[in-house]
Amino acid sequence: MSKTIDAATHSGGSAVMSSDAAAWRDRKRYAWMLGLLVPTIPFGAWGLFALTGSSLCWWYGPVLIFVIFPFIDTAAGLDGSNPPDSLLEALEDDKYYRRITYLFLPIQYAALVWACWMWTRGDLSIVDKVGLAFTVAMVAGIAIAVAHELGHKKPKLERWLAKIALAQTFYGHFFIEHNRGHHVRVSTPEDPASARLGESFWAFLPRTVFGSLSSAWRLESARFERLGTSRWSLKNDLINAWLMTVALYVILAGAFGVAVLPYLLIQTVVGFCMLEVVNYIEHYGLLRQKKDGGRYERCVPEHSWNSNNQWSNVFLYHLQRHSDHHTNPTRRYQALLHVDEAPQLPSGYATMMVLAMMPPVWSRIMDRRLLQHYGGDVTRANISPRRRDKITRKYGPGTAAAAAAKAAGRRTLPWGGGVAA
């Protein structure tokens, strides 16, 4: 499962490579293709049902993602290796990697069409149909990670493919808000997609959903105002992205009947909630400080939580190497780097998504880790305004929690991983 990146060929034969670069192999080169198993999850549910006859199999998707996958992710271990800097350009130019993301989309939509057939033509109970909708939602949610990868790229084809991937979840505004909003305001109180210390996922969810939607509309409206033309145009990226979803749902309802609409709605909501729980994880409590002029410091690796759990990194196209992504937004997934200065999550996204849905458990694990990241100084964190007084009393200067966090320095926590002081 390896292949040499030929930098000399890429540079017209003029490249001079170090011995380390010449010997480097992408050990995950063919492992990335495992990501194409994700859109086949609904077919897997049908296969398990055919083998066992158990209706529980229609719920295979959430069981796989939230129960089975965290154990596999932990067992697979970590991979913090980086490609040599001299090979990054050649690695990014290797079209093999981007074709994998392209292939995700036809399988994604084949699974959706098949699910529509099952919802209306299959002999399923209401509970079975809902289970299938949740299973389809697992594909829809991870498809947003594919859209995230494609939407940051410069070629128009990839940006349009990002919108197509987002159409299933009616989340086309993510294409605008993430690129032009989140990447500008990340880890600040102004960013609806950056979670705050003391803010549960369930409190974060409505704030990020409605905040991101309104922000995307303002950003696109401002663009058309600068152009001096009406925002009510098919060139408006919000409008054309939303029309893709409307057209998709109309076609599916026309082909299979309006009975598909409730299940399309279920998979839509559950799918975009999967994105938002990942958003919650990625910048929880991290804050860019304001400079004397009132502007925020530039985004650096310390402003994103990272994980090197290799299994979830393969299935999410290195989304967990989030610090390097914010430093180099257009860098392709296969070339994203582990950054030592970035704060590390105790586990991969598969596990952290489950923990995020249980606020007391999440707070017990992540609040302490965040406090240690800031050397016991909770005032450096992005704190929920509604809970600021309570959190300051609990973790503020002079408290036992702050003293313990400061003393911890860079020690390893009981649940694993280093902590940047």
Backbone torsions as a table, in degrees:
resi	resn	phi	psi	omega
1	MET	NA	49.7	-178.6
2	SER	-147.0	158.2	177.5
3	LYS	-154.4	140.0	178.1
4	THR	-76.7	135.9	171.2
5	ILE	-87.5	115.7	-173.9
6	ASP	-86.8	87.6	-178.9
7	ALA	-65.8	-32.5	180.0
8	ALA	-63.5	-44.2	178.5
9	THR	-63.7	-43.4	-178.9
10	HIS	-58.9	-35.1	-175.7
11	SER	-97.9	19.6	179.0
12	GLY	73.0	23.5	176.4
13	GLY	87.7	1.6	-175.3
14	SER	-98.7	-6.0	-176.3
15	ALA	-70.7	142.2	174.5
16	VAL	-114.3	116.5	-175.0
17	MET	-105.1	145.1	173.3
18	SER	-71.0	166.1	179.9
19	SER	-64.3	-35.8	179.1
20	ASP	-64.2	-43.4	179.9
21	ALA	-66.1	-40.9	-178.7
22	ALA	-63.6	-29.8	-176.7
23	ALA	-92.1	-6.0	-174.1
24	TRP	-70.8	138.0	175.4
25	ARG	-127.8	141.4	174.1
26	ASP	-81.7	97.6	-177.2
27	ARG	-66.3	-18.5	-179.2
28	LYS	-101.3	10.1	-173.2
29	ARG	-52.0	-50.2	-178.4
30	TYR	-91.2	-15.9	175.1
31	ALA	-65.1	-29.4	179.0
32	TRP	-57.8	-26.2	179.8
33	MET	-67.1	-16.9	177.3
34	LEU	-62.1	-24.7	177.2
35	GLY	-60.2	-23.4	179.1
36	LEU	-74.8	-8.2	173.5
37	LEU	-75.1	-23.0	-177.2
38	VAL	-58.6	-50.7	-178.6
39	PRO	-68.5	-7.5	176.8
40	THR	-90.2	1.2	-177.1
41	ILE	-54.8	-44.2	178.1
42	PRO	-59.7	-37.7	177.0
43	PHE	-66.0	-34.6	176.2
44	GLY	-63.6	-38.1	177.6
45	ALA	-62.5	-42.8	178.9
46	TRP	-64.5	-41.1	179.2
47	GLY	-63.5	-41.8	178.2
48	LEU	-65.6	-38.1	177.7
49	PHE	-64.2	-41.3	179.8
50	ALA	-64.0	-33.7	-179.1
51	LEU	-78.3	-37.8	-171.5
52	THR	-107.0	-25.6	-176.0
53	GLY	75.4	5.4	-178.5
54	SER	-87.6	129.4	178.9
55	SER	-67.3	-19.3	178.5
56	LEU	-62.4	-20.3	-177.7
57	CYS	-64.7	-24.0	178.8
58	TRP	-68.5	-15.2	176.2
59	TRP	-95.9	16.8	-176.1
60	TYR	-56.2	-39.0	-175.9
61	GLY	-58.3	-59.0	179.8
62	PRO	-63.9	-32.9	176.9
63	VAL	-64.4	-42.0	179.4
64	LEU	-63.8	-47.6	-173.8
65	ILE	-73.0	-42.4	-170.8
66	PHE	-101.2	-10.5	-179.2
67	VAL	-119.4	-57.6	-175.5
68	ILE	-74.2	-45.7	-173.1
69	PHE	-60.7	-41.4	178.3
70	PRO	-58.0	-36.0	178.6
71	PHE	-68.6	-42.4	178.5
72	ILE	-64.0	-41.9	-178.4
73	ASP	-61.5	-41.8	178.9
74	THR	-67.3	-42.7	-178.8
75	ALA	-66.0	-33.2	-177.5
76	ALA	-70.0	-23.7	175.2
77	GLY	82.8	-168.1	-173.1
78	LEU	-105.2	155.1	173.0
79	ASP	-142.7	101.3	179.9
80	GLY	-102.4	17.1	-177.6
81	SER	-74.0	148.5	178.1
82	ASN	-122.8	148.6	171.1
83	PRO	-72.1	153.2	176.4
84	PRO	-61.2	144.7	-179.7
85	ASP	-56.7	-34.0	-177.0
86	SER	-67.3	-15.5	-178.3
87	LEU	-106.3	-0.9	-175.2
88	LEU	-60.7	-43.1	-177.7
89	GLU	-64.7	-43.8	179.1
90	ALA	-65.8	-37.6	179.0
91	LEU	-63.7	-42.7	179.2
92	GLU	-67.2	-31.4	-177.6
93	ASP	-80.0	-9.0	179.1
94	ASP	-72.3	109.5	-173.4
95	LYS	-69.8	-13.2	178.3
96	TYR	-54.7	-42.2	-173.9
97	TYR	-68.4	-41.7	-178.9
98	ARG	-71.8	-28.1	178.7
99	ARG	-65.4	-29.1	176.6
100	ILE	-61.8	-44.0	179.1
101	THR	-68.0	-34.0	177.2
102	TYR	-63.1	-40.6	-176.3
103	LEU	-67.2	-22.4	179.6
104	PHE	-58.4	-40.8	-170.9
105	LEU	-64.3	-49.0	179.2
106	PRO	-62.5	-34.0	177.6
107	ILE	-70.7	-39.8	176.9
108	GLN	-54.8	-47.9	-176.0
109	TYR	-79.0	-26.8	173.0
110	ALA	-63.5	-41.5	178.7
111	ALA	-65.5	-38.6	179.6
112	LEU	-66.1	-45.0	179.1
113	VAL	-63.2	-43.1	177.9
114	TRP	-61.9	-40.4	178.7
115	ALA	-63.2	-39.8	177.0
116	CYS	-60.6	-38.8	177.7
117	TRP	-64.5	-42.6	-179.8
118	MET	-66.6	-37.4	-180.0
119	TRP	-65.3	-28.0	-174.7
120	THR	-113.5	-23.8	-176.9
121	ARG	-115.2	-22.4	-178.9
122	GLY	-76.4	155.0	-179.1
123	ASP	-89.3	70.5	-176.3
124	LEU	-115.3	145.7	173.3
125	SER	-75.3	169.4	177.7
126	ILE	-58.7	-43.3	-179.9
127	VAL	-63.1	-40.2	178.5
128	ASP	-63.9	-40.7	179.8
129	LYS	-65.6	-38.9	176.7
130	VAL	-65.4	-42.4	176.8
131	GLY	-58.7	-42.1	177.7
132	LEU	-65.1	-37.2	178.2
133	ALA	-62.4	-41.6	177.2
134	PHE	-65.7	-36.9	178.2
135	THR	-66.3	-42.9	176.2
136	VAL	-62.4	-35.6	-179.8
137	ALA	-62.1	-31.0	177.8
138	MET	-62.7	-38.6	176.1
139	VAL	-67.1	-45.8	-178.0
140	ALA	-60.7	-40.8	-179.3
141	GLY	-66.2	-44.4	-179.6
142	ILE	-72.6	-25.9	174.3
143	ALA	-61.1	-28.2	177.1
144	ILE	-66.9	-31.9	174.9
145	ALA	-65.5	-37.0	175.7
146	VAL	-65.9	-43.9	177.5
147	ALA	-61.1	-37.0	177.4
148	HIS	-60.7	-44.4	178.5
149	GLU	-63.4	-46.7	-176.7
150	LEU	-72.6	-36.6	-173.7
151	GLY	-68.8	-18.2	179.2
152	HIS	-85.9	-6.4	-173.3
153	LYS	-89.7	157.5	-174.7
154	LYS	-79.9	-35.9	-179.2
155	PRO	-59.1	135.1	-178.0
156	LYS	-60.7	-34.8	179.8
157	LEU	-57.2	-47.2	-176.8
158	GLU	-68.6	-33.8	178.4
159	ARG	-69.0	-36.3	175.8
160	TRP	-71.7	-36.5	175.5
161	LEU	-63.1	-34.0	176.4
162	ALA	-60.8	-44.0	178.9
163	LYS	-64.3	-38.0	178.8
164	ILE	-64.7	-42.2	178.5
165	ALA	-63.2	-33.8	-178.7
166	LEU	-79.9	-17.5	-174.7
167	ALA	-61.1	-33.2	-177.3
168	GLN	-61.6	-31.7	-176.9
169	THR	-105.1	10.1	179.9
170	PHE	55.2	36.7	-175.0
171	TYR	-119.6	35.8	-178.7
172	GLY	-61.8	-24.7	179.0
173	HIS	-65.6	-19.5	176.5
174	PHE	-58.2	-34.4	-179.6
175	PHE	-57.9	-36.5	-179.0
176	ILE	-86.7	-53.5	-173.8
177	GLU	-62.2	-40.6	-177.3
178	HIS	-66.4	-47.1	-175.1
179	ASN	-73.1	-43.0	-171.9
180	ARG	-105.3	-11.7	179.3
181	GLY	-109.8	-64.2	-176.4
182	HIS	-58.4	-43.8	-177.1
183	HIS	-69.4	-17.3	176.3
184	VAL	-88.0	-40.6	-171.2
185	ARG	-106.2	7.1	-173.9
186	VAL	-50.9	141.6	178.4
187	SER	56.7	41.2	171.4
188	THR	-133.7	159.8	177.9
189	PRO	-63.8	-19.0	-178.8
190	GLU	-79.9	-11.4	-176.3
191	ASP	-90.9	117.1	179.5
192	PRO	-68.2	-16.0	-177.6
193	ALA	-99.3	7.6	176.4
194	SER	-109.2	114.1	-177.3
195	ALA	-74.4	151.6	-176.0
196	ARG	-107.5	150.8	174.8
197	LEU	-57.9	129.4	-179.3
198	GLY	89.0	-3.9	179.4
199	GLU	-97.7	118.7	178.5
200	SER	-72.2	161.0	176.8
201	PHE	-59.0	-37.4	-176.1
202	TRP	-70.9	-26.2	172.9
203	ALA	-80.8	-34.3	179.1
204	PHE	-67.8	-35.6	-171.4
205	LEU	-56.5	-56.5	179.7
206	PRO	-64.5	-32.9	179.9
207	ARG	-64.5	-42.4	-177.9
208	THR	-76.5	-37.3	-178.9
209	VAL	-63.4	-53.2	-176.6
210	PHE	-77.4	-33.5	178.0
211	GLY	-66.7	-41.1	179.6
212	SER	-68.4	-38.7	178.9
213	LEU	-63.1	-48.7	-179.2
214	SER	-67.2	-36.0	178.7
215	SER	-65.1	-41.9	179.0
216	ALA	-61.3	-41.3	-179.9
217	TRP	-65.7	-41.4	178.7
218	ARG	-64.7	-41.4	-179.7
219	LEU	-63.4	-44.2	-178.6
220	GLU	-72.4	-35.9	176.8
221	SER	-63.5	-41.5	178.5
222	ALA	-63.2	-35.9	178.3
223	ARG	-62.7	-43.9	-179.7
224	PHE	-71.8	-29.7	175.6
225	GLU	-65.5	-39.8	177.2
226	ARG	-65.4	-34.1	179.4
227	LEU	-77.2	-14.4	-179.9
228	GLY	74.6	25.0	179.9
229	THR	-127.7	168.9	-177.8
230	SER	-72.1	141.1	176.5
231	ARG	-71.5	-19.6	-177.2
232	TRP	-82.7	76.3	-174.4
233	SER	-145.1	151.8	175.6
234	LEU	-68.1	-13.9	175.2
235	LYS	-79.0	-11.3	174.5
236	ASN	-69.5	119.2	-173.5
237	ASP	-67.5	-23.0	173.7
238	LEU	-71.0	-47.5	-176.3
239	ILE	-65.4	-46.1	-178.0
240	ASN	-69.2	-30.5	177.6
241	ALA	-70.4	-42.7	179.2
242	TRP	-66.7	-36.9	178.7
243	LEU	-64.9	-30.3	174.7
244	MET	-60.0	-44.4	-179.7
245	THR	-66.5	-44.6	179.1
246	VAL	-59.0	-46.0	179.6
247	ALA	-62.3	-41.7	179.4
248	LEU	-60.7	-48.3	-177.0
249	TYR	-68.1	-37.6	177.7
250	VAL	-63.8	-43.1	179.6
251	ILE	-63.8	-45.0	-179.3
252	LEU	-66.3	-40.6	178.0
253	ALA	-67.4	-36.1	177.6
254	GLY	-68.2	-36.3	-177.7
255	ALA	-79.3	-35.9	-172.3
256	PHE	-117.8	-9.2	-179.5
257	GLY	102.6	158.2	-177.6
258	VAL	-66.7	-11.3	179.2
259	ALA	-63.1	-16.7	179.2
260	VAL	-77.9	-19.6	-170.6
261	LEU	-61.9	-43.5	178.2
262	PRO	-59.7	-35.3	-177.9
263	TYR	-78.5	-32.0	172.6
264	LEU	-64.2	-38.7	178.2
265	LEU	-64.0	-42.9	179.5
266	ILE	-60.5	-50.3	-177.3
267	GLN	-67.0	-28.5	176.5
268	THR	-64.6	-52.8	-176.0
269	VAL	-65.3	-46.9	179.9
270	VAL	-64.7	-37.2	-179.6
271	GLY	-63.6	-47.8	-178.8
272	PHE	-75.2	-21.5	173.2
273	CYS	-66.9	-31.8	175.1
274	MET	-62.4	-41.6	175.3
275	LEU	-60.3	-45.4	-173.4
276	GLU	-70.4	-29.0	175.6
277	VAL	-69.7	-31.1	174.4
278	VAL	-69.1	-42.6	175.1
279	ASN	-56.4	-41.4	-179.8
280	TYR	-58.8	-41.2	-176.8
281	ILE	-70.5	-39.3	-163.3
282	GLU	-67.3	-29.2	-176.3
283	HIS	-134.8	21.1	-174.6
284	TYR	-50.2	117.7	173.4
285	GLY	73.8	-5.8	-176.6
286	LEU	-81.2	141.8	-172.3
287	LEU	-139.1	129.4	168.9
288	ARG	-81.1	130.2	-176.6
289	GLN	-80.9	151.8	177.2
290	LYS	-84.0	140.2	176.3
291	LYS	-87.0	175.8	-176.1
292	ASP	-56.8	-34.5	-178.4
293	GLY	-78.0	-0.5	179.5
294	GLY	92.7	-7.1	178.5
295	ARG	-88.5	152.4	178.8
296	TYR	-77.6	147.0	172.8
297	GLU	-60.4	157.1	-179.2
298	ARG	-67.1	155.6	179.8
299	CYS	-72.1	128.8	179.5
300	VAL	-127.7	172.0	-175.9
301	PRO	-55.2	-27.9	-178.4
302	GLU	-68.1	-5.3	-175.8
303	HIS	-100.2	12.4	177.0
304	SER	-140.2	138.5	172.7
305	TRP	-78.7	139.7	-177.6
306	ASN	-125.2	161.8	173.7
307	SER	-149.6	140.8	177.0
308	ASN	-106.7	17.9	174.6
309	ASN	-61.0	112.0	-166.7
310	GLN	-70.1	-30.0	-176.3
311	TRP	-67.3	-50.5	179.7
312	SER	-70.1	-27.5	175.4
313	ASN	-65.3	-37.3	178.4
314	VAL	-66.1	-44.0	-176.5
315	PHE	-76.0	-19.4	-179.6
316	LEU	-112.7	16.3	174.7
317	TYR	53.6	51.6	175.4
318	HIS	59.7	24.3	177.4
319	LEU	-58.6	-27.4	-177.4
320	GLN	-74.2	-13.2	172.5
321	ARG	-88.6	63.5	-165.7
322	HIS	-77.7	-28.3	179.3
323	SER	-64.5	-45.2	179.0
324	ASP	-66.5	-32.9	176.9
325	HIS	-62.1	-42.3	179.9
326	HIS	-72.7	-26.3	175.6
327	THR	-76.5	-37.0	-178.1
328	ASN	-130.9	77.0	-171.5
329	PRO	-60.9	-28.9	-178.7
330	THR	-90.7	-3.3	-179.4
331	ARG	-65.3	135.0	-177.2
332	ARG	-75.5	152.8	-169.3
333	TYR	-55.4	-38.2	-174.9
334	GLN	-68.5	-16.6	-177.5
335	ALA	-106.3	1.5	178.5
336	LEU	-66.6	143.0	-170.5
337	LEU	-110.6	149.7	166.5
338	HIS	-73.8	136.0	-178.8
339	VAL	-119.2	120.5	-175.5
340	ASP	-61.7	-33.5	-175.2
341	GLU	-74.6	-14.8	-175.9
342	ALA	-73.4	141.3	174.6
343	PRO	-66.8	140.7	-174.1
344	GLN	-106.0	135.4	173.7
345	LEU	-71.1	154.3	178.5
346	PRO	-71.6	-16.8	179.0
347	SER	-157.3	-179.0	179.9
348	GLY	-76.8	171.7	-177.1
349	TYR	-58.2	-33.8	-178.2
350	ALA	-56.3	-44.6	178.6
351	THR	-76.7	-42.3	-175.7
352	MET	-65.3	-30.7	177.0
353	MET	-63.2	-40.0	178.4
354	VAL	-66.0	-44.9	-179.7
355	LEU	-63.7	-36.9	-178.4
356	ALA	-62.8	-28.2	-179.9
357	MET	-80.4	-3.7	177.5
358	MET	-120.0	83.7	-170.8
359	PRO	-50.1	-43.4	-179.8
360	PRO	-62.0	-39.4	179.6
361	VAL	-68.5	-45.3	179.1
362	TRP	-57.5	-48.3	-177.9
363	SER	-62.6	-40.6	-178.8
364	ARG	-62.5	-37.0	-177.3
365	ILE	-85.5	-50.2	-168.6
366	MET	-85.9	-29.8	-179.8
367	ASP	-63.5	-42.9	178.8
368	ARG	-65.0	-41.1	180.0
369	ARG	-65.4	-41.2	178.2
370	LEU	-63.7	-43.1	180.0
371	LEU	-62.1	-39.5	177.5
372	GLN	-68.5	-34.1	176.7
373	HIS	-58.9	-35.5	-179.7
374	TYR	-98.1	19.0	174.4
375	GLY	60.8	31.2	178.0
376	GLY	87.4	-3.8	-178.1
377	ASP	-95.1	92.9	-176.0
378	VAL	-67.6	-19.9	-179.4
379	THR	-67.4	-13.7	178.7
380	ARG	-86.2	-4.5	-177.2
381	ALA	-90.8	161.1	173.7
382	ASN	-86.0	98.8	-170.9
383	ILE	-99.2	140.9	175.5
384	SER	-61.1	123.8	-178.5
385	PRO	-57.1	-36.4	-177.3
386	ARG	-69.3	-20.9	-176.4
387	ARG	-119.3	14.2	-175.2
388	ARG	-59.1	-47.8	-177.8
389	ASP	-61.5	-45.1	-179.1
390	LYS	-63.8	-42.8	-178.3
391	ILE	-69.1	-38.9	179.0
392	THR	-64.2	-39.8	177.0
393	ARG	-65.0	-34.8	-176.5
394	LYS	-79.4	-41.3	-172.5
395	TYR	-117.2	-0.5	-172.8
396	GLY	-68.5	174.2	179.8
397	PRO	-54.5	137.2	179.4
398	GLY	91.4	-9.5	178.4
399	THR	-84.2	160.0	178.5
400	ALA	-64.8	-35.5	-179.7
401	ALA	-64.2	-42.6	179.9
402	ALA	-65.6	-41.7	179.5
403	ALA	-63.8	-41.8	179.7
404	ALA	-65.4	-40.3	-180.0
405	ALA	-66.1	-40.7	179.3
406	LYS	-65.6	-39.6	-179.3
407	ALA	-70.2	-25.9	-175.9
408	ALA	-65.6	-30.7	178.6
409	GLY	56.4	-121.8	-178.7
410	ARG	-108.0	24.0	-179.7
411	ARG	-67.5	157.7	177.7
412	THR	-81.7	136.3	179.2
413	LEU	-80.1	159.2	-177.3
414	PRO	-58.0	-29.4	-178.1
415	TRP	-92.2	9.5	170.6
416	GLY	101.2	153.6	175.3
417	GLY	93.3	150.0	178.0
418	GLY	-85.4	162.7	-179.8
419	VAL	-124.3	125.8	178.7
420	ALA	-81.7	124.4	-179.3
421	ALA	-81.0	NA	NA
